[in-house]
């Protein structure tokens, strides 16, 4: 049920079926070429892909006609990203597109001076750019950061409003991710103000996910906030399923995790964010330098509530939360 209208639309990890690979023998040498890397899965039509394709189409670009796009997907396995980035660089693209910090790091290690259009949380804190206004170097793009207070803090506020009796909130995150320290700090500020205890569950590798959720269940948390980033992003469905098995509601920036069984997500609309990345690609293909293109902050936020999960867990969500929702999954 829509609450407001809004745009919607592996050993090697490469997407060979849903997104056919291109070769120079099949296309004229003069066509501009883009290498595209994302840690996620290629199955279906991910919003990360759909938004970028839509943006290019609006700017007059059609894959196989006046541009070549080489897609690579990590398929949830971050260890493959470095190799996939090397493959893309070997194709001698005019520019690269990287979704998420892990992909950006992999691209940056291999790209040399090739321009990179990125989608990340806080690219300044991560060291990808010197500043949002003056990126410097060869990286620009779209930031998911939303001001000094951050979206993690806002989600904790929403969570307390949704579960007024909650006292213990789990935090699943990768401490090695560039945005992790800031996110935990935001959560702690809200927790102190709202009388919440944060139970941290750091996850650096896939094999640690099950143990982290088991620990949170043993700690009797009332809900879990799941931070985006490696390795969580590639295993959203599995995490949502495991948390539901323990009857623990989850909130996140990650919409897919909510569609798979989490309680609600709140964050930038991925389709719109990646659609905007096409603007940067167009500017760079026309001669602009990444160093001269200010990083933009994603402005379109959406609240997606899974009412089916709420009913399954016997959670009666406040009417005001449902009224605010951009989408309610029933």
C-alpha positions as CSV (number, residue, x, y, z in Angstrom):
1,X,0.0,0.0,0.0
2,X,1.5,3.3,-1.0
3,X,1.3,6.2,1.3
4,X,2.8,8.7,-1.0
5,X,3.8,8.5,-4.6
6,X,7.4,8.1,-5.2
7,X,9.7,6.9,-8.0
8,X,10.3,3.1,-8.1
9,X,11.1,2.2,-10.6
10,X,29.6,-17.0,-7.8
11,X,32.9,-17.6,-7.9
12,X,33.7,-14.7,-10.0
13,X,30.8,-12.6,-8.9
14,X,30.2,-11.3,-12.4
15,X,26.6,-11.0,-13.6
16,X,26.6,-12.9,-16.9
17,X,22.9,-13.7,-17.3
18,X,20.9,-10.7,-16.1
19,X,23.5,-8.2,-17.4
20,X,25.4,-9.6,-20.5
21,X,29.0,-8.7,-20.6
22,X,30.2,-6.6,-23.5
23,X,33.3,-6.9,-25.6
24,X,35.1,-4.4,-27.7
25,X,34.8,-6.7,-30.7
26,X,31.0,-6.3,-30.5
27,X,30.9,-2.5,-30.3
28,X,32.7,0.4,-32.1
29,X,35.8,1.6,-30.3
30,X,34.5,5.1,-30.3
31,X,31.6,4.4,-27.9
32,X,32.2,5.7,-24.3
33,X,32.6,2.9,-21.8
34,X,31.6,2.7,-18.1
35,X,32.7,0.1,-15.6
36,X,30.1,-0.5,-12.9
37,X,30.7,-2.3,-9.6
38,X,28.4,-3.2,-6.7
39,X,28.8,-5.8,-3.9
40,X,25.2,-6.9,-4.2
41,X,23.4,-9.5,-6.2
42,X,22.5,-9.3,-9.9
43,X,19.3,-11.3,-9.7
44,X,16.1,-9.4,-10.6
45,X,16.4,-5.7,-11.3
46,X,18.1,-4.1,-8.3
47,X,17.2,-0.5,-7.6
48,X,20.9,0.3,-7.6
49,X,20.9,-0.7,-11.3
50,X,17.5,0.5,-12.3
51,X,18.0,4.0,-11.0
52,X,21.3,4.5,-12.8
53,X,19.9,3.1,-16.0
54,X,16.9,5.4,-15.8
55,X,19.1,8.4,-15.2
56,X,21.2,7.6,-18.2
57,X,18.1,7.1,-20.4
58,X,16.8,10.5,-19.4
59,X,20.1,12.0,-20.5
60,X,20.0,10.2,-23.9
61,X,22.2,7.2,-23.2
62,X,21.2,3.7,-24.3
63,X,23.5,0.7,-23.5
64,X,24.8,-1.0,-26.6
65,X,23.7,2.0,-28.8
66,X,25.7,5.0,-27.8
67,X,27.4,3.8,-24.6
68,X,28.9,0.5,-23.3
69,X,28.3,-0.4,-19.6
70,X,30.2,-3.3,-18.1
71,X,28.5,-4.6,-15.0
72,X,30.2,-6.5,-12.2
73,X,28.5,-7.8,-9.0
74,X,30.1,-9.1,-5.9
75,X,27.0,-11.4,-5.4
76,X,27.4,-10.7,-1.6
77,X,31.0,-11.8,-1.5
78,X,33.2,-8.8,-0.8
79,X,36.4,-10.8,-1.3
80,X,35.7,-10.8,-5.1
81,X,35.5,-7.0,-5.4
82,X,39.3,-6.4,-5.9
83,X,39.4,-8.9,-8.7
84,X,36.3,-7.6,-10.4
85,X,37.6,-4.0,-10.2
86,X,40.8,-5.2,-11.9
87,X,38.7,-6.8,-14.7
88,X,36.9,-3.5,-15.3
89,X,40.1,-1.5,-15.3
90,X,41.5,-3.8,-17.9
91,X,38.6,-3.0,-20.2
92,X,40.0,0.6,-20.3
93,X,36.8,2.4,-19.4
94,X,36.3,6.1,-19.7
95,X,35.0,6.2,-16.1
96,X,34.0,3.9,-13.3
97,X,30.9,3.7,-11.1
98,X,31.2,2.3,-7.5
99,X,28.3,1.6,-5.2
100,X,29.3,1.5,-1.5
101,X,32.6,1.9,0.4
102,X,33.9,-1.6,-0.3
103,X,33.4,-1.1,-4.1
104,X,34.9,2.4,-4.0
105,X,38.0,1.1,-2.1
106,X,38.4,-1.7,-4.6
107,X,38.0,0.6,-7.6
108,X,40.3,3.2,-6.1
109,X,43.1,0.7,-5.6
110,X,43.0,-0.3,-9.3
111,X,41.8,2.7,-11.2
112,X,44.8,5.0,-11.2
113,X,43.5,8.3,-12.5
114,X,40.3,6.9,-14.1
115,X,37.3,9.1,-12.9
116,X,35.0,7.4,-10.3
117,X,31.4,8.3,-9.6
118,X,30.6,6.9,-6.2
119,X,27.7,6.3,-3.8
120,X,28.7,6.2,-0.2
121,X,27.8,7.2,3.3
122,X,30.3,9.9,4.4
123,X,33.0,10.1,1.7
124,X,34.9,12.7,3.6
125,X,35.2,10.6,6.8
126,X,36.1,7.6,4.6
127,X,38.9,9.6,2.9
128,X,37.5,9.3,-0.6
129,X,37.2,13.1,-1.1
130,X,38.8,16.1,0.5
131,X,35.4,17.8,1.0
132,X,31.9,17.7,-0.4
133,X,32.3,21.0,-2.1
134,X,35.8,20.4,-3.4
135,X,36.4,16.6,-3.8
136,X,39.8,16.8,-5.4
137,X,41.3,13.7,-6.8
138,X,39.4,11.4,-9.2
139,X,36.2,10.6,-7.1
140,X,32.9,12.5,-6.8
141,X,29.3,11.4,-6.7
142,X,26.4,11.1,-4.2
143,X,26.6,10.9,-0.4
144,X,24.0,9.2,1.8
145,X,25.1,11.3,4.8
146,X,22.3,13.5,6.2
147,X,23.8,16.2,8.3
148,X,25.7,16.1,11.6
149,X,23.0,14.3,13.5
150,X,23.0,11.4,11.0
151,X,20.2,9.0,10.0
152,X,21.3,6.3,12.6
153,X,20.2,8.6,15.4
154,X,16.9,9.3,13.7
155,X,16.2,5.6,13.2
156,X,16.8,5.0,16.9
157,X,14.3,7.8,17.7
158,X,11.8,6.2,15.4
159,X,12.4,2.8,16.9
160,X,11.8,4.1,20.4
161,X,8.6,5.7,19.2
162,X,7.5,2.5,17.6
163,X,8.4,0.4,20.7
164,X,7.8,2.7,23.7
165,X,8.6,-0.1,26.2
166,X,11.9,-1.0,24.6
167,X,14.9,-0.6,26.9
168,X,17.7,-2.6,25.1
169,X,18.6,-2.1,21.5
170,X,21.1,-4.2,19.6
171,X,23.6,-2.6,17.1
172,X,24.9,-4.8,14.3
173,X,27.8,-3.1,12.5
174,X,31.2,-3.6,11.0
175,X,33.7,-1.6,13.1
176,X,36.1,-1.5,10.2
177,X,33.6,0.5,8.0
178,X,34.5,4.2,7.7
179,X,31.1,5.4,9.0
180,X,30.8,2.9,11.9
181,X,32.3,5.1,14.6
182,X,30.1,8.1,13.7
183,X,26.9,5.9,13.5
184,X,27.5,4.3,16.9
185,X,28.1,7.8,18.4
186,X,24.8,9.0,16.9
187,X,23.0,6.0,18.4
188,X,24.6,6.5,21.8
189,X,23.5,10.1,22.0
190,X,19.8,9.2,21.3
191,X,20.1,6.1,23.6
192,X,21.2,8.3,26.5
193,X,18.4,10.7,25.9
194,X,15.7,8.1,25.6
195,X,16.8,5.8,28.4
196,X,18.1,3.0,26.1
197,X,20.9,0.5,26.6
198,X,22.9,-0.3,23.4
199,X,24.2,-3.8,23.0
200,X,26.9,-3.8,20.4
201,X,27.3,-6.8,18.0
202,X,30.3,-6.1,15.7
203,X,30.4,-8.2,12.5
204,X,33.5,-8.2,10.3
205,X,33.0,-11.4,8.4
206,X,30.0,-13.4,7.1
207,X,30.8,-16.3,9.4
208,X,30.2,-13.9,12.4
209,X,26.6,-13.0,11.5
210,X,24.9,-16.0,13.1
211,X,26.9,-15.7,16.3
212,X,26.2,-12.0,16.5
213,X,22.4,-12.5,16.2
214,X,22.5,-15.4,18.7
215,X,24.3,-13.2,21.2
216,X,21.8,-10.4,20.8
217,X,19.0,-12.9,21.4
218,X,20.7,-14.1,24.5
219,X,21.1,-10.5,25.6
220,X,17.3,-10.1,25.3
221,X,17.4,-7.0,23.1
222,X,14.0,-5.6,22.2
223,X,15.1,-4.7,18.6
224,X,18.2,-4.5,16.4
225,X,19.5,-1.7,14.4
226,X,21.4,-3.1,11.4
227,X,24.0,-0.8,9.9
228,X,24.7,-1.0,6.1
229,X,28.1,-2.1,4.8
230,X,30.2,-5.2,4.4
231,X,29.3,-8.0,5.0
232,X,25.7,-7.2,6.0
233,X,24.6,-5.6,2.7
234,X,25.1,-8.9,0.8
235,X,23.1,-11.0,3.3
236,X,20.1,-8.9,4.1
237,X,17.5,-11.7,3.5
238,X,19.4,-14.1,5.6
239,X,19.8,-11.7,8.5
240,X,16.1,-10.7,8.4
241,X,15.1,-14.4,8.4
242,X,17.4,-15.2,11.3
243,X,16.2,-12.2,13.4
244,X,12.6,-13.2,12.7
245,X,13.3,-16.7,13.9
246,X,14.4,-15.1,17.2
247,X,11.4,-12.8,17.1
248,X,13.6,-9.7,17.1
249,X,12.3,-6.7,15.1
250,X,15.0,-5.1,12.9
251,X,15.4,-1.5,11.6
252,X,17.9,-0.3,9.1
253,X,18.7,2.0,6.2
254,X,18.5,-1.1,4.0
255,X,15.1,-1.5,2.3
256,X,15.7,-5.0,1.1
257,X,16.3,-6.2,4.7
258,X,12.8,-4.8,5.6
259,X,11.2,-6.4,2.6
260,X,12.7,-9.7,3.7
261,X,11.2,-9.4,7.2
262,X,12.6,-6.4,9.1
263,X,10.2,-3.9,10.8
264,X,11.0,-0.6,9.1
265,X,13.7,1.2,7.1
266,X,14.4,4.9,6.9
267,X,17.0,6.4,4.6
268,X,17.7,7.8,1.2
269,X,15.7,6.4,-1.7
270,X,18.4,4.2,-3.5
271,X,16.6,4.5,-6.9
272,X,16.8,8.3,-6.8
273,X,20.3,8.3,-5.5
274,X,21.7,6.1,-8.2
275,X,19.5,7.9,-10.8
276,X,21.3,11.1,-9.8
277,X,24.7,9.4,-10.3
278,X,23.9,9.4,-14.0
279,X,24.2,13.2,-14.0
280,X,27.9,12.9,-12.8
281,X,28.6,10.2,-15.4
282,X,27.2,12.5,-18.1
283,X,29.3,15.5,-17.0
284,X,32.5,13.4,-16.8
285,X,31.9,11.9,-20.3
286,X,31.5,15.4,-21.6
287,X,34.9,16.5,-20.2
288,X,34.3,17.6,-16.6
289,X,36.8,16.5,-13.9
290,X,35.6,14.8,-10.7
291,X,37.7,17.2,-8.7
292,X,35.5,20.0,-9.9
293,X,32.1,18.3,-9.4
294,X,30.9,18.8,-5.8
295,X,29.5,15.7,-4.1
296,X,25.8,15.9,-3.6
297,X,23.8,14.7,-0.6
298,X,20.9,12.4,-1.2
299,X,17.8,14.4,-0.4
300,X,14.9,12.0,-1.0
301,X,14.3,10.0,2.2
302,X,11.7,7.2,2.5
303,X,10.1,5.3,5.4
304,X,9.1,1.8,4.6
305,X,7.1,-0.2,7.2
306,X,6.6,-3.9,7.1
307,X,3.2,-4.3,8.7
308,X,3.2,-8.0,8.0
309,X,6.2,-8.4,10.3
310,X,4.6,-6.2,13.0
311,X,1.6,-8.4,13.0
312,X,3.7,-11.5,13.1
313,X,5.6,-10.2,16.2
314,X,2.4,-8.8,17.8
315,X,3.7,-5.2,17.6
316,X,1.0,-2.6,17.4
317,X,2.7,0.3,15.6
318,X,1.6,3.9,16.4
319,X,-0.9,5.3,13.8
320,X,1.4,8.3,13.4
321,X,4.3,6.1,12.2
322,X,2.0,4.4,9.7
323,X,0.7,7.8,8.5
324,X,4.3,9.0,7.9
325,X,5.3,5.9,5.9
326,X,6.0,6.2,2.2
327,X,5.1,2.6,1.8
328,X,3.5,-0.1,4.0
329,X,4.1,-3.7,3.2
330,X,1.0,-5.8,4.0
